[in-house]
Amino acid sequence: MVILSVKVKPNSKRQSIRIEPDGSWTVWLRSPPVEGKANQELIKLLAQQLKVPKSQILIKSGICARNKRVEIPDLDPLSRPYSSNGIESR
């Protein structure tokens, strides 16, 4: 299981992910933070990048906030599938 600290930036011109030096993730989303649209886009983007089903990505806290805790139960923390999937590191 992996738990990510994610800072979401909705209404962005681009859609991208960056891993910060402290291990947290910053995610830029195009969707507005209205009616769960940004959360849906976040789940879809993480599922694509990490190659896991959308149903495996759970927002554990921060549903209505920019800072979120995202749990991915079936992801092995040692596999690091995100290291070569277009996610930039800082």
N, CA, C and O atoms as a printed pandas DataFrame, in Angstrom:
     atom_number atom_name residue_name chain_id  residue_number  x_coord  y_coord  z_coord
0              1         N          MET        A               1    0.839   -1.180    0.000
1              2        CA          MET        A               1    0.000    0.000    0.000
2              3         C          MET        A               1    0.886    1.245    0.000
3              4         O          MET        A               1    1.938    1.284    0.637
4              5         N          VAL        A               2    0.431    2.252   -0.728
5              6        CA          VAL        A               2    1.136    3.531   -0.806
6              7         C          VAL        A               2    0.157    4.632   -0.416
7              8         O          VAL        A               2   -0.997    4.622   -0.843
8              9         N          ILE        A               3    0.615    5.576    0.391
9             10        CA          ILE        A               3   -0.174    6.768    0.711
10            11         C          ILE        A               3    0.617    7.973    0.226
11            12         O          ILE        A               3    1.762    8.182    0.626
12            13         N          LEU        A               4   -0.007    8.760   -0.641
13            14        CA          LEU        A               4    0.641    9.932   -1.229
14            15         C          LEU        A               4    0.101   11.211   -0.592
15            16         O          LEU        A               4   -1.094   11.320   -0.319
16            17         N          SER        A               5    0.975   12.162   -0.362
17            18        CA          SER        A               5    0.564   13.522   -0.006
18            19         C          SER        A               5    0.528   14.299   -1.309
19            20         O          SER        A               5    1.549   14.443   -1.981
20            21         N          VAL        A               6   -0.646   14.799   -1.665
21            22        CA          VAL        A               6   -0.838   15.432   -2.968
22            23         C          VAL        A               6   -1.363   16.844   -2.780
23            24         O          VAL        A               6   -2.322   17.067   -2.041
24            25         N          LYS        A               7   -0.730   17.798   -3.453
25            26        CA          LYS        A               7   -1.233   19.173   -3.508
26            27         C          LYS        A               7   -1.804   19.372   -4.904
27            28         O          LYS        A               7   -1.084   19.263   -5.896
28            29         N          VAL        A               8   -3.081   19.660   -4.976
29            30        CA          VAL        A               8   -3.784   19.788   -6.252
30            31         C          VAL        A               8   -3.903   21.260   -6.624
31            32         O          VAL        A               8   -4.210   22.106   -5.784
32            33         N          LYS        A               9   -3.655   21.547   -7.896
33            34        CA          LYS        A               9   -3.817   22.902   -8.419
34            35         C          LYS        A               9   -4.831   22.846   -9.563
35            36         O          LYS        A               9   -4.456   22.633  -10.716
36            37         N          PRO        A              10   -6.129   23.038   -9.243
37            38        CA          PRO        A              10   -7.170   22.980  -10.272
38            39         C          PRO        A              10   -7.156   24.221  -11.156
39            40         O          PRO        A              10   -6.477   25.204  -10.864
40            41         N          ASN        A              11   -7.918   24.154  -12.239
41            42        CA          ASN        A              11   -8.038   25.255  -13.207
42            43         C          ASN        A              11   -6.704   25.625  -13.833
43            44         O          ASN        A              11   -6.480   26.791  -14.157
44            45         N          SER        A              12   -5.827   24.670  -14.007
45            46        CA          SER        A              12   -4.519   24.939  -14.610
46            47         C          SER        A              12   -4.597   24.820  -16.122
47            48         O          SER        A              12   -5.492   24.169  -16.660
48            49         N          LYS        A              13   -3.654   25.455  -16.799
49            50        CA          LYS        A              13   -3.600   25.354  -18.258
50            51         C          LYS        A              13   -3.046   24.008  -18.696
51            52         O          LYS        A              13   -3.305   23.549  -19.808
52            53         N          ARG        A              14   -2.279   23.379  -17.805
53            54        CA          ARG        A              14   -1.668   22.102  -18.159
54            55         C          ARG        A              14   -2.118   21.030  -17.171
55            56         O          ARG        A              14   -2.621   21.317  -16.084
56            57         N          GLN        A              15   -1.920   19.800  -17.591
57            58        CA          GLN        A              15   -2.194   18.661  -16.721
58            59         C          GLN        A              15   -0.873   17.931  -16.526
59            60         O          GLN        A              15   -0.350   17.334  -17.467
60            61         N          SER        A              16   -0.330   17.975  -15.317
61            62        CA          SER        A              16    0.955   17.320  -15.084
62            63         C          SER        A              16    1.127   16.996  -13.609
63            64         O          SER        A              16    0.365   17.437  -12.749
64            65         N          ILE        A              17    2.172   16.199  -13.356
65            66        CA          ILE        A              17    2.492   15.760  -12.004
66            67         C          ILE        A              17    3.967   16.032  -11.756
67            68         O          ILE        A              17    4.806   15.827  -12.633
68            69         N          ARG        A              18    4.271   16.497  -10.543
69            70        CA          ARG        A              18    5.674   16.674  -10.154
70            71         C          ARG        A              18    5.855   16.110   -8.745
71            72         O          ARG        A              18    5.044   16.350   -7.851
72            73         N          ILE        A              19    6.937   15.359   -8.574
73            74        CA          ILE        A              19    7.286   14.852   -7.253
74            75         C          ILE        A              19    8.268   15.835   -6.629
75            76         O          ILE        A              19    9.329   16.108   -7.190
76            77         N          GLU        A              20    7.909   16.360   -5.472
77            78        CA          GLU        A              20    8.720   17.357   -4.782
78            79         C          GLU        A              20    9.856   16.673   -4.010
79            80         O          GLU        A              20    9.792   15.469   -3.759
80            81         N          PRO        A              21   10.896   17.433   -3.630
81            82        CA          PRO        A              21   12.021   16.852   -2.883
82            83         C          PRO        A              21   11.613   16.181   -1.568
83            84         O          PRO        A              21   12.272   15.243   -1.120
84            85         N          ASP        A              22   10.532   16.659   -0.954
85            86        CA          ASP        A              22   10.087   16.062    0.311
86            87         C          ASP        A              22    9.246   14.805    0.116
87            88         O          ASP        A              22    8.786   14.211    1.091
88            89         N          GLY        A              23    9.041   14.392   -1.145
89            90        CA          GLY        A              23    8.273   13.184   -1.434
90            91         C          GLY        A              23    6.807   13.435   -1.718
91            92         O          GLY        A              23    6.098   12.527   -2.152
92            93         N          SER        A              24    6.338   14.655   -1.479
93            94        CA          SER        A              24    4.947   14.970   -1.794
94            95         C          SER        A              24    4.801   15.167   -3.301
95            96         O          SER        A              24    5.787   15.338   -4.018
96            97         N          TRP        A              25    3.568   15.140   -3.761
97            98        CA          TRP        A              25    3.290   15.291   -5.186
98            99         C          TRP        A              25    2.510   16.576   -5.406
99           100         O          TRP        A              25    1.625   16.908   -4.617
100          101         N          THR        A              26    2.827   17.297   -6.464
101          102        CA          THR        A              26    2.035   18.436   -6.907
102          103         C          THR        A              26    1.410   18.036   -8.229
103          104         O          THR        A              26    2.099   17.583   -9.143
104          105         N          VAL        A              27    0.084   18.208   -8.325
105          106        CA          VAL        A              27   -0.645   17.788   -9.518
106          107         C          VAL        A              27   -1.431   18.980  -10.047
107          108         O          VAL        A              27   -2.243   19.569   -9.335
108          109         N          TRP        A              28   -1.178   19.328  -11.307
109          110        CA          TRP        A              28   -1.915   20.388  -11.981
110          111         C          TRP        A              28   -3.044   19.739  -12.765
111          112         O          TRP        A              28   -2.827   18.796  -13.527
112          113         N          LEU        A              29   -4.269   20.262  -12.566
113          114        CA          LEU        A              29   -5.453   19.712  -13.220
114          115         C          LEU        A              29   -6.169   20.803  -13.992
115          116         O          LEU        A              29   -6.156   21.968  -13.594
116          117         N          ARG        A              30   -6.786   20.428  -15.082
117          118        CA          ARG        A              30   -7.531   21.394  -15.902
118          119         C          ARG        A              30   -8.929   21.657  -15.347
119          120         O          ARG        A              30   -9.483   22.738  -15.545
120          121         N          SER        A              31   -9.493   20.686  -14.665
121          122        CA          SER        A              31  -10.869   20.793  -14.176
122          123         C          SER        A              31  -10.989   21.793  -13.032
123          124         O          SER        A              31  -10.044   21.998  -12.271
124          125         N          PRO        A              32  -12.165   22.415  -12.921
125          126        CA          PRO        A              32  -12.404   23.308  -11.785
126          127         C          PRO        A              32  -12.746   22.480  -10.542
127          128         O          PRO        A              32  -13.188   21.337  -10.660
128          129         N          PRO        A              33  -12.545   23.050   -9.361
129          130        CA          PRO        A              33  -12.878   22.326   -8.132
130          131         C          PRO        A              33  -14.368   22.424   -7.804
131          132         O          PRO        A              33  -14.750   22.870   -6.722
132          133         N          VAL        A              34  -15.194   22.006   -8.745
133          134        CA          VAL        A              34  -16.643   22.116   -8.605
134          135         C          VAL        A              34  -17.261   20.739   -8.803
135          136         O          VAL        A              34  -16.939   20.033   -9.759
136          137         N          GLU        A              35  -18.155   20.365   -7.888
137          138        CA          GLU        A              35  -18.903   19.109   -7.988
138          139         C          GLU        A              35  -17.997   17.893   -8.158
139          140         O          GLU        A              35  -18.374   16.933   -8.830
140          141         N          GLY        A              36  -16.819   17.921   -7.565
141          142        CA          GLY        A              36  -15.929   16.770   -7.601
142          143         C          GLY        A              36  -15.200   16.545   -8.910
143          144         O          GLY        A              36  -14.560   15.508   -9.088
144          145         N          LYS        A              37  -15.283   17.499   -9.834
145          146        CA          LYS        A              37  -14.637   17.318  -11.141
146          147         C          LYS        A              37  -13.121   17.219  -11.024
147          148         O          LYS        A              37  -12.503   16.391  -11.694
148          149         N          ALA        A              38  -12.519   18.049  -10.185
149          150        CA          ALA        A              38  -11.062   17.992  -10.023
150          151         C          ALA        A              38  -10.646   16.678   -9.365
151          152         O          ALA        A              38   -9.620   16.105   -9.732
152          153         N          ASN        A              39  -11.423   16.194   -8.400
153          154        CA          ASN        A              39  -11.106   14.911   -7.768
154          155         C          ASN        A              39  -11.194   13.767   -8.778
155          156         O          ASN        A              39  -10.356   12.866   -8.770
156          157         N          GLN        A              40  -12.197   13.802   -9.638
157          158        CA          GLN        A              40  -12.335   12.769  -10.672
158          159         C          GLN        A              40  -11.153   12.802  -11.631
159          160         O          GLN        A              40  -10.624   11.755  -12.004
160          161         N          GLU        A              41  -10.738   13.999  -12.030
161          162        CA          GLU        A              41   -9.588   14.121  -12.924
162          163         C          GLU        A              41   -8.313   13.639  -12.235
163          164         O          GLU        A              41   -7.475   12.992  -12.862
164          165         N          LEU        A              42   -8.164   13.953  -10.947
165          166        CA          LEU        A              42   -7.000   13.494  -10.186
166          167         C          LEU        A              42   -6.933   11.970  -10.172
167          168         O          LEU        A              42   -5.877   11.395  -10.436
168          169         N          ILE        A              43   -8.036   11.320   -9.872
169          170        CA          ILE        A              43   -8.069    9.855   -9.826
170          171         C          ILE        A              43   -7.749    9.268  -11.192
171          172         O          ILE        A              43   -6.987    8.306  -11.292
172          173         N          LYS        A              44   -8.323    9.837  -12.241
173          174        CA          LYS        A              44   -8.069    9.340  -13.597
174          175         C          LYS        A              44   -6.597    9.502  -13.976
175          176         O          LYS        A              44   -5.994    8.578  -14.522
176          177         N          LEU        A              45   -6.019   10.662  -13.692
177          178        CA          LEU        A              45   -4.623   10.927  -14.038
178          179         C          LEU        A              45   -3.678   10.005  -13.264
179          180         O          LEU        A              45   -2.753    9.438  -13.846
180          181         N          LEU        A              46   -3.902    9.854  -11.966
181          182        CA          LEU        A              46   -3.053    8.966  -11.171
182          183         C          LEU        A              46   -3.172    7.520  -11.646
183          184         O          LEU        A              46   -2.174    6.801  -11.709
184          185         N          ALA        A              47   -4.379    7.096  -11.977
185          186        CA          ALA        A              47   -4.575    5.726  -12.465
186          187         C          ALA        A              47   -3.803    5.491  -13.759
187          188         O          ALA        A              47   -3.180    4.444  -13.934
188          189         N          GLN        A              48   -3.845    6.465  -14.661
189          190        CA          GLN        A              48   -3.108    6.331  -15.926
190          191         C          GLN        A              48   -1.609    6.283  -15.682
191          192         O          GLN        A              48   -0.918    5.424  -16.231
192          193         N          GLN        A              49   -1.103    7.189  -14.872
193          194        CA          GLN        A              49    0.338    7.284  -14.660
194          195         C          GLN        A              49    0.894    6.107  -13.870
195          196         O          GLN        A              49    2.005    5.650  -14.139
196          197         N          LEU        A              50    0.132    5.613  -12.899
197          198        CA          LEU        A              50    0.610    4.535  -12.039
198          199         C          LEU        A              50    0.198    3.157  -12.542
199          200         O          LEU        A              50    0.592    2.135  -11.981
200          201         N          LYS        A              51   -0.604    3.144  -13.611
201          202        CA          LYS        A              51   -1.052    1.891  -14.221
202          203         C          LYS        A              51   -1.798    1.002  -13.228
203          204         O          LYS        A              51   -1.509   -0.187  -13.088
204          205         N          VAL        A              52   -2.756    1.607  -12.552
205          206        CA          VAL        A              52   -3.646    0.880  -11.650
206          207         C          VAL        A              52   -5.081    1.255  -12.011
207          208         O          VAL        A              52   -5.306    2.312  -12.600
208          209         N          PRO        A              53   -6.055    0.410  -11.670
209          210        CA          PRO        A              53   -7.455    0.766  -11.938
210          211         C          PRO        A              53   -7.887    1.977  -11.108
211          212         O          PRO        A              53   -7.403    2.184   -9.995
212          213         N          LYS        A              54   -8.793    2.763  -11.660
213          214        CA          LYS        A              54   -9.295    3.937  -10.937
214          215         C          LYS        A              54   -9.923    3.540   -9.602
215          216         O          LYS        A              54   -9.870    4.297   -8.632
216          217         N          SER        A              55  -10.512    2.356   -9.561
217          218        CA          SER        A              55  -11.164    1.897   -8.332
218          219         C          SER        A              55  -10.171    1.656   -7.196
219          220         O          SER        A              55  -10.576    1.547   -6.039
220          221         N          GLN        A              56   -8.883    1.572   -7.508
221          222        CA          GLN        A              56   -7.854    1.333   -6.497
222          223         C          GLN        A              56   -7.301    2.624   -5.898
223          224         O          GLN        A              56   -6.461    2.572   -4.999
224          225         N          ILE        A              57   -7.752    3.767   -6.376
225          226        CA          ILE        A              57   -7.246    5.050   -5.878
226          227         C          ILE        A              57   -8.313    5.678   -4.985
227          228         O          ILE        A              57   -9.426    5.964   -5.429
228          229         N          LEU        A              58   -7.956    5.884   -3.731
229          230        CA          LEU        A              58   -8.901    6.385   -2.744
230          231         C          LEU        A              58   -8.389    7.693   -2.148
231          232         O          LEU        A              58   -7.261    7.757   -1.660
232          233         N          ILE        A              59   -9.213    8.725   -2.188
233          234        CA          ILE        A              59   -8.860    9.980   -1.521
234          235         C          ILE        A              59   -9.293    9.829   -0.067
235          236         O          ILE        A              59  -10.484    9.860    0.244
236          237         N          LYS        A              60   -8.311    9.664    0.819
237          238        CA          LYS        A              60   -8.597    9.391    2.228
238          239         C          LYS        A              60   -8.916   10.660    3.007
239          240         O          LYS        A              60   -9.713   10.621    3.945
240          241         N          SER        A              61   -8.314   11.776    2.638
241          242        CA          SER        A              61   -8.632   13.043    3.297
242          243         C          SER        A              61   -8.387   14.178    2.318
243          244         O          SER        A              61   -7.575   14.069    1.399
244          245         N          GLY        A              62   -9.110   15.270    2.537
245          246        CA          GLY        A              62   -8.942   16.434    1.682
246          247         C          GLY        A              62   -9.868   16.467    0.486
247          248         O          GLY        A              62   -9.541   17.082   -0.530
248          249         N          ILE        A              63  -11.018   15.816    0.585
249          250        CA          ILE        A              63  -11.968   15.792   -0.536
250          251         C          ILE        A              63  -12.290   17.212   -1.003
251          252         O          ILE        A              63  -12.380   17.462   -2.205
252          253         N          CYS        A              64  -12.463   18.133   -0.072
253          254        CA          CYS        A              64  -12.816   19.515   -0.414
254          255         C          CYS        A              64  -11.646   20.471   -0.223
255          256         O          CYS        A              64  -11.851   21.676   -0.076
256          257         N          ALA        A              65  -10.432   19.952   -0.223
257          258        CA          ALA        A              65   -9.252   20.791    0.002
258          259         C          ALA        A              65   -8.220   20.543   -1.094
259          260         O          ALA        A              65   -8.308   19.559   -1.828
260          261         N          ARG        A              66   -7.256   21.429   -1.198
261          262        CA          ARG        A              66   -6.191   21.249   -2.192
262          263         C          ARG        A              66   -5.143   20.249   -1.732
263          264         O          ARG        A              66   -4.519   19.582   -2.557
264          265         N          ASN        A              67   -4.944   20.140   -0.431
265          266        CA          ASN        A              67   -3.993   19.164    0.109
266          267         C          ASN        A              67   -4.746   17.884    0.436
267          268         O          ASN        A              67   -5.685   17.884    1.232
268          269         N          LYS        A              68   -4.321   16.799   -0.185
269          270        CA          LYS        A              68   -5.033   15.533   -0.066
270          271         C          LYS        A              68   -4.092   14.415    0.352
271          272         O          LYS        A              68   -2.881   14.498    0.149
272          273         N          ARG        A              69   -4.660   13.367    0.939
273          274        CA          ARG        A              69   -3.952   12.117    1.215
274          275         C          ARG        A              69   -4.629   11.074    0.339
275          276         O          ARG        A              69   -5.825   10.816    0.470
276          277         N          VAL        A              70   -3.850   10.479   -0.555
277          278        CA          VAL        A              70   -4.383    9.514   -1.513
278          279         C          VAL        A              70   -3.782    8.148   -1.206
279          280         O          VAL        A              70   -2.565    8.001   -1.098
280          281         N          GLU        A              71   -4.650    7.155   -1.067
281          282        CA          GLU        A              71   -4.211    5.792   -0.763
282          283         C          GLU        A              71   -4.377    4.917   -2.000
283          284         O          GLU        A              71   -5.399    4.966   -2.685
284          285         N          ILE        A              72   -3.345    4.113   -2.270
285          286        CA          ILE        A              72   -3.389    3.158   -3.376
286          287         C          ILE        A              72   -3.018    1.801   -2.784
287          288         O          ILE        A              72   -1.836    1.486   -2.646
288          289         N          PRO        A              73   -4.033    0.988   -2.430
289          290        CA          PRO        A              73   -3.786   -0.245   -1.689
290          291         C          PRO        A              73   -2.916   -1.270   -2.413
291          292         O          PRO        A              73   -2.074   -1.902   -1.775
292          293         N          ASP        A              74   -3.086   -1.452   -3.693
293          294        CA          ASP        A              74   -2.391   -2.528   -4.406
294          295         C          ASP        A              74   -1.100   -2.098   -5.077
295          296         O          ASP        A              74   -0.582   -2.831   -5.919
296          297         N          LEU        A              75   -0.570   -0.949   -4.736
297          298        CA          LEU        A              75    0.672   -0.484   -5.346
298          299         C          LEU        A              75    1.834   -0.794   -4.412
299          300         O          LEU        A              75    1.812   -0.436   -3.234
300          301         N          ASP        A              76    2.840   -1.459   -4.947
301          302        CA          ASP        A              76    4.027   -1.805   -4.169
302          303         C          ASP        A              76    4.912   -0.564   -4.066
303          304         O          ASP        A              76    5.322   -0.029   -5.096
304          305         N          PRO        A              77    5.219   -0.092   -2.863
305          306        CA          PRO        A              77    6.024    1.134   -2.732
306          307         C          PRO        A              77    7.436    0.995   -3.285
307          308         O          PRO        A              77    8.076    2.004   -3.583
308          309         N          LEU        A              78    7.931   -0.210   -3.428
309          310        CA          LEU        A              78    9.286   -0.403   -3.943
310          311         C          LEU        A              78    9.344   -0.472   -5.461
311          312         O          LEU        A              78   10.418   -0.326   -6.044
312          313         N          SER        A              79    8.197   -0.694   -6.115
313          314        CA          SER        A              79    8.211   -0.839   -7.575
314          315         C          SER        A              79    8.419    0.494   -8.285
315          316         O          SER        A              79    8.966    0.526   -9.388
316          317         N          ARG        A              80    7.994    1.587   -7.672
317          318        CA          ARG        A              80    8.134    2.941   -8.229
318          319         C          ARG        A              80    7.770    2.999   -9.718
319          320         O          ARG        A              80    8.600    3.394  -10.537
320          321         N          PRO        A              81    6.542    2.610  -10.077
321          322        CA          PRO        A              81    6.154    2.613  -11.487
322          323         C          PRO        A              81    6.052    4.005  -12.077
323          324         O          PRO        A              81    5.946    4.159  -13.294
324          325         N          TYR        A              82    6.084    5.018  -11.230
325          326        CA          TYR        A              82    5.929    6.390  -11.698
326          327         C          TYR        A              82    7.246    7.012  -12.110
327          328         O          TYR        A              82    7.255    8.132  -12.620
328          329         N          SER        A              83    8.351    6.330  -11.909
329          330        CA          SER        A              83    9.650    6.952  -12.161
330          331         C          SER        A              83    9.906    7.232  -13.636
331          332         O          SER        A              83   10.712    8.104  -13.959
332          333         N          SER        A              84    9.249    6.523  -14.526
333          334        CA          SER        A              84    9.515    6.738  -15.951
334          335         C          SER        A              84    8.244    7.001  -16.740
335          336         O          SER        A              84    8.210    6.760  -17.947
336          337         N          ASN        A              85    7.202    7.490  -16.087
337          338        CA          ASN        A              85    5.925    7.676  -16.755
338          339         C          ASN        A              85    5.593    9.131  -17.034
339          340         O          ASN        A              85    4.419    9.502  -17.026
340          341         N          GLY        A              86    6.583    9.953  -17.276
341          342        CA          GLY        A              86    6.312   11.342  -17.594
342          343         C          GLY        A              86    6.056   12.203  -16.374
343          344         O          GLY        A              86    5.565   13.325  -16.499
344          345         N          ILE        A              87    6.379   11.698  -15.202
345          346        CA          ILE        A              87    6.236   12.480  -13.982
346          347         C          ILE        A              87    7.585   13.106  -13.693
347          348         O          ILE        A              87    8.587   12.405  -13.556
348          349         N          GLU        A              88    7.611   14.417  -13.601
349          350        CA          GLU        A              88    8.899   15.073  -13.371
350          351         C          GLU        A              88    9.239   15.062  -11.888
351          352         O          GLU        A              88    8.355   15.186  -11.040
352          353         N          SER        A              89   10.499   14.916  -11.586
353          354        CA          SER        A              89   10.982   14.994  -10.207
354          355         C          SER        A              89   11.710   16.310  -10.023
355          356         O          SER        A              89   12.268   16.868  -10.968
356          357         N          ARG        A              90   11.695   16.784   -8.820
357          358        CA          ARG        A              90   12.369   18.050   -8.553
358          359         C          ARG        A              90   13.497   17.832   -7.610
359          360         O          ARG        A              90   14.197   18.781   -7.255
